[in-house]
Amino acid sequence: MAEFIPYGRQWIDEADIKAVESVLRSGYLTQGPRIEGFENSIKSAVGAKHCVVVSNATQALHIAVSALEIGEGSEGITTPITFVASANCLITNGLVPVFADIDAQTYNISPHEIEKGITPRTRVIIPVDFAGQAVDIDAIKEIAERHKLFIIEDAAHAIGSKYADGKAVGCCHKSDMTIFSFHPVKTITSGEGGAITTNNDVLYKRLLKLRTIGITKDEQELSKNPGPWYYEVQMLGGNNRMTDIQAALGSSQMSKLDSFKKRRREIVSMYNDAFSDKPNITVPYEKNGVDSCFHLYVLQLDFDKIGKSRKQVMEELRQKGIGTQVHYIPVNSQPYYVGKYGEYRPKEYPVTESYYRNCLSIPLFPMMSDEDVEYVEKTIISAIT
Ligand SMILES: Cc1ncc(COP(=O)(O)O)c(C=O)c1O
């Protein structure tokens, strides 16, 4: 057996290394020209008016909620099948998270369930483009307009993906803001990193302040201007900045977004061919017209019928050099959430529960060779049949 195959990993080439090296040899390590360069490459790839890059997507979500200036005690609706950051950003801004069950085919938040979770206190919806597949943004926008709600789209998995109408995720034609993650397992990486896109000038100005402690030096924004040293703290913010080192890596990676997507989709198609007709396996469903950049390849495995537990299958695969993962444990079942908001009631989330019981993410990253893919297919089929 060759090297261990993790469920996801970055692909760094010589051009990336040279891009980072050139920053180290330049005068700026942070807040220099690479930041705007990276922002411009994201804006032009997704077709948004503004982009603000930040230290990671967890902080991108936090400041996106802060920028809405929603009153404490308001509610925000998100999905249980996500990384906890999609819900934590509500709590860190004094809001209450409300969870809506997922759709049985796409595993994305169900618009019908969003509607059921709306109360007079609801102010924002945070849908997640799970595994790279764009959410049903038209249906979510229709609900948001009817109830006067904001939409922050968590597209941490979905740079390079398209909605059914052919528009790029991140263009913000229906969302107020969209966030991306550049963690190494994501489609492109900046080491750690995140971005927010928006077409709204007011939100953009707030995001710029919130990235840097709530400070502005913009003459148009200052209440007075006694001299060149002067700045004002106009909002409460932390240090959420990205460095130029990260931005240079991110820009270099952006130039490979199309080729990374192509390879991801090739691997998905090989997997679909190998698994579709096998018993006790359901392959991911890609909704008609949606063009996913597939961050994850998530199988549904009927462990009861297979006669092995998920733990056994994961351990067996690990011993054979294959990494797998569970995306995700329902956020509202986490001890912190139960302690704060009360018991998690699985019966209220039947689709989430059945999804969670059977999900397993298997390796998917562009650096995988055809031999790696075939080895994963063969090993999984023998582990579960
Ligand atoms: C859906 C989702 N949102 C947000 C995040 C947070 O991203 P980051 O690791 O860049 O903080 C992640 C990270 O895995 C994620 O999967």
The ligand as a Gaussian input file, in Angstrom:
#p B3LYP/6-31G(d) Opt

LIG

0 1
 C      -19.656000      24.889000       6.946000
 C      -18.471000      25.525000       7.618000
 N      -18.576000      26.783000       8.064000
 C      -17.538000      27.400000       8.660000
 C      -16.337000      26.776000       8.844000
 C      -15.225000      27.476000       9.544000
 O      -14.101000      27.588000       8.712000
 P      -12.658000      27.915000       9.269000
 O      -11.999000      26.625000       9.564000
 O      -11.989000      28.642000       8.107000
 O      -12.785000      28.795000      10.462000
 C      -16.167000      25.465000       8.377000
 C      -14.895000      24.763000       8.570000
 O      -14.740000      23.573000       8.413000
 C      -17.262000      24.817000       7.749000
 O      -17.166000      23.552000       7.307000

